[in-house]
């Protein structure tokens, strides 16, 4: 009986993973069509904000985050904290290498368009703190290690974002959306982790660990997938008109972003392999080092250049390219994880 249940669980998971690309593609198309033919929907969703953060996106991201952290044990976090090397790599990737690469690419591809350049650079300076946990969960990464790395990089935004933005943009007095960053850390890290730890303790205490793993986690996992697909519809509805009406402009702005992602992936993933890391650690580092926190970039771009500026447009378009790219990283990781960790030559 237990073997049969395990088989059914694995088959169900495989079905979702097998067709996830299709579900994502459908939801992206639906979001674009909604944004194109019902622009009022996107405008209304975008108007619902608290501390410059979209309330609908924030709620949906919480339901994406919660299932990814509910299974993390405190002992796993303590164990992950004893391994600082992956954290160091993500810090170097996000705050040293990524800004330089994005600045070079932006000035190369978008030469003569200073506002577009500024928007793309602002994206390159914003490490992701929200959806990144879901991609690590989908790629079967080390969630405890990923949580630590994500949280530390989010907190570093409070210190590093303004001086680095001023350096690469050549603008003084960069406005840092402190409330947005603080609320993001609270909503996307502190709240899901606290809720996950509390509910994990209560459910296991009442129903037992076996019921928690076999019934509760699969149930909330389905909620996570629904939240992801709904997020994509809402997110793409924001820019549906622009994407469908001006596809060449979108491709123009997407080029440096896509190349930036590709370069970051090309060195972070192999680095984990050559350092002898296990797959779960290597894929975490790659996902965190190549993603972006678009809410912060959008807020700063609007404050500096205005709502209808080219900089604001660039920060809106860029993240939309990240969704299919992150999905491709997940697939790459799952296909190549059998090669980790690297076997050292025997002496």
Secondary structure as a PSIPRED ss2 file (coil, helix, strand):
# PSIPRED VFORMAT (PSIPRED V4.0)

   1 X C   1.000  0.000  0.000
   2 X H   0.000  1.000  0.000
   3 X H   0.000  1.000  0.000
   4 X H   0.000  1.000  0.000
   5 X H   0.000  1.000  0.000
   6 X H   0.000  1.000  0.000
   7 X H   0.000  1.000  0.000
   8 X H   0.000  1.000  0.000
   9 X H   0.000  1.000  0.000
  10 X H   0.000  1.000  0.000
  11 X H   0.000  1.000  0.000
  12 X H   0.000  1.000  0.000
  13 X H   0.000  1.000  0.000
  14 X H   0.000  1.000  0.000
  15 X H   0.000  1.000  0.000
  16 X H   0.000  1.000  0.000
  17 X H   0.000  1.000  0.000
  18 X H   0.000  1.000  0.000
  19 X H   0.000  1.000  0.000
  20 X H   0.000  1.000  0.000
  21 X H   0.000  1.000  0.000
  22 X H   0.000  1.000  0.000
  23 X H   0.000  1.000  0.000
  24 X H   0.000  1.000  0.000
  25 X H   0.000  1.000  0.000
  26 X H   0.000  1.000  0.000
  27 X H   0.000  1.000  0.000
  28 X H   0.000  1.000  0.000
  29 X H   0.000  1.000  0.000
  30 X H   0.000  1.000  0.000
  31 X H   0.000  1.000  0.000
  32 X H   0.000  1.000  0.000
  33 X H   0.000  1.000  0.000
  34 X H   0.000  1.000  0.000
  35 X H   0.000  1.000  0.000
  36 X H   0.000  1.000  0.000
  37 X H   0.000  1.000  0.000
  38 X C   1.000  0.000  0.000
  39 X H   0.000  1.000  0.000
  40 X H   0.000  1.000  0.000
  41 X H   0.000  1.000  0.000
  42 X H   0.000  1.000  0.000
  43 X H   0.000  1.000  0.000
  44 X H   0.000  1.000  0.000
  45 X H   0.000  1.000  0.000
  46 X H   0.000  1.000  0.000
  47 X H   0.000  1.000  0.000
  48 X C   1.000  0.000  0.000
  49 X E   0.000  0.000  1.000
  50 X E   0.000  0.000  1.000
  51 X C   1.000  0.000  0.000
  52 X C   1.000  0.000  0.000
  53 X E   0.000  0.000  1.000
  54 X E   0.000  0.000  1.000
  55 X H   0.000  1.000  0.000
  56 X H   0.000  1.000  0.000
  57 X H   0.000  1.000  0.000
  58 X H   0.000  1.000  0.000
  59 X H   0.000  1.000  0.000
  60 X H   0.000  1.000  0.000
  61 X H   0.000  1.000  0.000
  62 X H   0.000  1.000  0.000
  63 X H   0.000  1.000  0.000
  64 X H   0.000  1.000  0.000
  65 X H   0.000  1.000  0.000
  66 X H   0.000  1.000  0.000
  67 X H   0.000  1.000  0.000
  68 X H   0.000  1.000  0.000
  69 X H   0.000  1.000  0.000
  70 X C   1.000  0.000  0.000
  71 X C   1.000  0.000  0.000
  72 X C   1.000  0.000  0.000
  73 X C   1.000  0.000  0.000
  74 X H   0.000  1.000  0.000
  75 X H   0.000  1.000  0.000
  76 X H   0.000  1.000  0.000
  77 X H   0.000  1.000  0.000
  78 X H   0.000  1.000  0.000
  79 X H   0.000  1.000  0.000
  80 X H   0.000  1.000  0.000
  81 X H   0.000  1.000  0.000
  82 X C   1.000  0.000  0.000
  83 X C   1.000  0.000  0.000
  84 X C   1.000  0.000  0.000
  85 X H   0.000  1.000  0.000
  86 X H   0.000  1.000  0.000
  87 X H   0.000  1.000  0.000
  88 X H   0.000  1.000  0.000
  89 X H   0.000  1.000  0.000
  90 X H   0.000  1.000  0.000
  91 X H   0.000  1.000  0.000
  92 X H   0.000  1.000  0.000
  93 X H   0.000  1.000  0.000
  94 X H   0.000  1.000  0.000
  95 X H   0.000  1.000  0.000
  96 X H   0.000  1.000  0.000
  97 X H   0.000  1.000  0.000
  98 X H   0.000  1.000  0.000
  99 X H   0.000  1.000  0.000
 100 X H   0.000  1.000  0.000
 101 X H   0.000  1.000  0.000
 102 X H   0.000  1.000  0.000
 103 X H   0.000  1.000  0.000
 104 X H   0.000  1.000  0.000
 105 X H   0.000  1.000  0.000
 106 X H   0.000  1.000  0.000
 107 X H   0.000  1.000  0.000
 108 X H   0.000  1.000  0.000
 109 X H   0.000  1.000  0.000
 110 X C   1.000  0.000  0.000
 111 X C   1.000  0.000  0.000
 112 X C   1.000  0.000  0.000
 113 X C   1.000  0.000  0.000
 114 X H   0.000  1.000  0.000
 115 X H   0.000  1.000  0.000
 116 X H   0.000  1.000  0.000
 117 X H   0.000  1.000  0.000
 118 X H   0.000  1.000  0.000
 119 X H   0.000  1.000  0.000
 120 X H   0.000  1.000  0.000
 121 X H   0.000  1.000  0.000
 122 X H   0.000  1.000  0.000
 123 X H   0.000  1.000  0.000
 124 X H   0.000  1.000  0.000
 125 X C   1.000  0.000  0.000
 126 X C   1.000  0.000  0.000
 127 X C   1.000  0.000  0.000
 128 X C   1.000  0.000  0.000
 129 X C   1.000  0.000  0.000
 130 X C   1.000  0.000  0.000
 131 X C   1.000  0.000  0.000
 132 X H   0.000  1.000  0.000
 133 X H   0.000  1.000  0.000
 134 X H   0.000  1.000  0.000
 135 X H   0.000  1.000  0.000
 136 X H   0.000  1.000  0.000
 137 X H   0.000  1.000  0.000
 138 X H   0.000  1.000  0.000
 139 X C   1.000  0.000  0.000
 140 X C   1.000  0.000  0.000
 141 X C   1.000  0.000  0.000
 142 X C   1.000  0.000  0.000
 143 X H   0.000  1.000  0.000
 144 X H   0.000  1.000  0.000
 145 X H   0.000  1.000  0.000
 146 X H   0.000  1.000  0.000
 147 X H   0.000  1.000  0.000
 148 X H   0.000  1.000  0.000
 149 X H   0.000  1.000  0.000
 150 X H   0.000  1.000  0.000
 151 X H   0.000  1.000  0.000
 152 X H   0.000  1.000  0.000
 153 X H   0.000  1.000  0.000
 154 X H   0.000  1.000  0.000
 155 X H   0.000  1.000  0.000
 156 X H   0.000  1.000  0.000
 157 X H   0.000  1.000  0.000
 158 X H   0.000  1.000  0.000
 159 X H   0.000  1.000  0.000
 160 X H   0.000  1.000  0.000
 161 X H   0.000  1.000  0.000
 162 X H   0.000  1.000  0.000
 163 X H   0.000  1.000  0.000
 164 X H   0.000  1.000  0.000
 165 X H   0.000  1.000  0.000
 166 X H   0.000  1.000  0.000
 167 X H   0.000  1.000  0.000
 168 X H   0.000  1.000  0.000
 169 X H   0.000  1.000  0.000
 170 X C   1.000  0.000  0.000
 171 X C   1.000  0.000  0.000
 172 X C   1.000  0.000  0.000
 173 X C   1.000  0.000  0.000
 174 X C   1.000  0.000  0.000
 175 X C   1.000  0.000  0.000
 176 X C   1.000  0.000  0.000
 177 X C   1.000  0.000  0.000
 178 X H   0.000  1.000  0.000
 179 X H   0.000  1.000  0.000
 180 X H   0.000  1.000  0.000
 181 X H   0.000  1.000  0.000
 182 X H   0.000  1.000  0.000
 183 X H   0.000  1.000  0.000
 184 X H   0.000  1.000  0.000
 185 X H   0.000  1.000  0.000
 186 X H   0.000  1.000  0.000
 187 X H   0.000  1.000  0.000
 188 X H   0.000  1.000  0.000
 189 X H   0.000  1.000  0.000
 190 X H   0.000  1.000  0.000
 191 X H   0.000  1.000  0.000
 192 X H   0.000  1.000  0.000
 193 X H   0.000  1.000  0.000
 194 X H   0.000  1.000  0.000
 195 X H   0.000  1.000  0.000
 196 X H   0.000  1.000  0.000
 197 X H   0.000  1.000  0.000
 198 X H   0.000  1.000  0.000
 199 X H   0.000  1.000  0.000
 200 X H   0.000  1.000  0.000
 201 X H   0.000  1.000  0.000
 202 X H   0.000  1.000  0.000
 203 X H   0.000  1.000  0.000
 204 X H   0.000  1.000  0.000
 205 X H   0.000  1.000  0.000
 206 X H   0.000  1.000  0.000
 207 X H   0.000  1.000  0.000
 208 X C   1.000  0.000  0.000
 209 X H   0.000  1.000  0.000
 210 X H   0.000  1.000  0.000
 211 X H   0.000  1.000  0.000
 212 X H   0.000  1.000  0.000
 213 X H   0.000  1.000  0.000
 214 X H   0.000  1.000  0.000
 215 X H   0.000  1.000  0.000
 216 X H   0.000  1.000  0.000
 217 X H   0.000  1.000  0.000
 218 X H   0.000  1.000  0.000
 219 X H   0.000  1.000  0.000
 220 X H   0.000  1.000  0.000
 221 X H   0.000  1.000  0.000
 222 X H   0.000  1.000  0.000
 223 X H   0.000  1.000  0.000
 224 X H   0.000  1.000  0.000
 225 X H   0.000  1.000  0.000
 226 X H   0.000  1.000  0.000
 227 X H   0.000  1.000  0.000
 228 X H   0.000  1.000  0.000
 229 X H   0.000  1.000  0.000
 230 X H   0.000  1.000  0.000
 231 X H   0.000  1.000  0.000
 232 X H   0.000  1.000  0.000
 233 X H   0.000  1.000  0.000
 234 X H   0.000  1.000  0.000
 235 X H   0.000  1.000  0.000
 236 X H   0.000  1.000  0.000
 237 X H   0.000  1.000  0.000
 238 X H   0.000  1.000  0.000
 239 X C   1.000  0.000  0.000
 240 X H   0.000  1.000  0.000
 241 X H   0.000  1.000  0.000
 242 X H   0.000  1.000  0.000
 243 X H   0.000  1.000  0.000
 244 X H   0.000  1.000  0.000
 245 X H   0.000  1.000  0.000
 246 X C   1.000  0.000  0.000
 247 X H   0.000  1.000  0.000
 248 X H   0.000  1.000  0.000
 249 X H   0.000  1.000  0.000
 250 X H   0.000  1.000  0.000
 251 X H   0.000  1.000  0.000
 252 X H   0.000  1.000  0.000
 253 X H   0.000  1.000  0.000
 254 X H   0.000  1.000  0.000
 255 X H   0.000  1.000  0.000
 256 X H   0.000  1.000  0.000
 257 X H   0.000  1.000  0.000
 258 X H   0.000  1.000  0.000
 259 X H   0.000  1.000  0.000
 260 X H   0.000  1.000  0.000
 261 X H   0.000  1.000  0.000
 262 X H   0.000  1.000  0.000
 263 X H   0.000  1.000  0.000
 264 X H   0.000  1.000  0.000
 265 X H   0.000  1.000  0.000
 266 X H   0.000  1.000  0.000
 267 X H   0.000  1.000  0.000
 268 X H   0.000  1.000  0.000
 269 X H   0.000  1.000  0.000
 270 X H   0.000  1.000  0.000
 271 X H   0.000  1.000  0.000
 272 X H   0.000  1.000  0.000
 273 X H   0.000  1.000  0.000
 274 X H   0.000  1.000  0.000
 275 X C   1.000  0.000  0.000
 276 X C   1.000  0.000  0.000
 277 X C   1.000  0.000  0.000
 278 X C   1.000  0.000  0.000
 279 X H   0.000  1.000  0.000
 280 X H   0.000  1.000  0.000
 281 X H   0.000  1.000  0.000
 282 X H   0.000  1.000  0.000
 283 X H   0.000  1.000  0.000
 284 X H   0.000  1.000  0.000
 285 X H   0.000  1.000  0.000
 286 X H   0.000  1.000  0.000
 287 X H   0.000  1.000  0.000
 288 X H   0.000  1.000  0.000
 289 X H   0.000  1.000  0.000
 290 X H   0.000  1.000  0.000
 291 X C   1.000  0.000  0.000
 292 X C   1.000  0.000  0.000
 293 X C   1.000  0.000  0.000
 294 X H   0.000  1.000  0.000
 295 X H   0.000  1.000  0.000
 296 X H   0.000  1.000  0.000
 297 X H   0.000  1.000  0.000
 298 X H   0.000  1.000  0.000
 299 X H   0.000  1.000  0.000
 300 X H   0.000  1.000  0.000
 301 X H   0.000  1.000  0.000
 302 X H   0.000  1.000  0.000
 303 X H   0.000  1.000  0.000
 304 X H   0.000  1.000  0.000
 305 X H   0.000  1.000  0.000
 306 X C   1.000  0.000  0.000
 307 X C   1.000  0.000  0.000
 308 X C   1.000  0.000  0.000
 309 X C   1.000  0.000  0.000
 310 X H   0.000  1.000  0.000
 311 X H   0.000  1.000  0.000
 312 X H   0.000  1.000  0.000
 313 X H   0.000  1.000  0.000
 314 X H   0.000  1.000  0.000
 315 X H   0.000  1.000  0.000
 316 X H   0.000  1.000  0.000
 317 X H   0.000  1.000  0.000
 318 X H   0.000  1.000  0.000
 319 X H   0.000  1.000  0.000
 320 X H   0.000  1.000  0.000
 321 X H   0.000  1.000  0.000
 322 X H   0.000  1.000  0.000
 323 X H   0.000  1.000  0.000
 324 X H   0.000  1.000  0.000
 325 X H   0.000  1.000  0.000
 326 X H   0.000  1.000  0.000
 327 X H   0.000  1.000  0.000
 328 X H   0.000  1.000  0.000
 329 X H   0.000  1.000  0.000
 330 X H   0.000  1.000  0.000
 331 X H   0.000  1.000  0.000
 332 X H   0.000  1.000  0.000
 333 X H   0.000  1.000  0.000
 334 X H   0.000  1.000  0.000
 335 X H   0.000  1.000  0.000
 336 X H   0.000  1.000  0.000
 337 X H   0.000  1.000  0.000
 338 X H   0.000  1.000  0.000
 339 X H   0.000  1.000  0.000
 340 X C   1.000  0.000  0.000
 341 X C   1.000  0.000  0.000
 342 X C   1.000  0.000  0.000
 343 X C   1.000  0.000  0.000
 344 X C   1.000  0.000  0.000
 345 X C   1.000  0.000  0.000
 346 X C   1.000  0.000  0.000
 347 X C   1.000  0.000  0.000
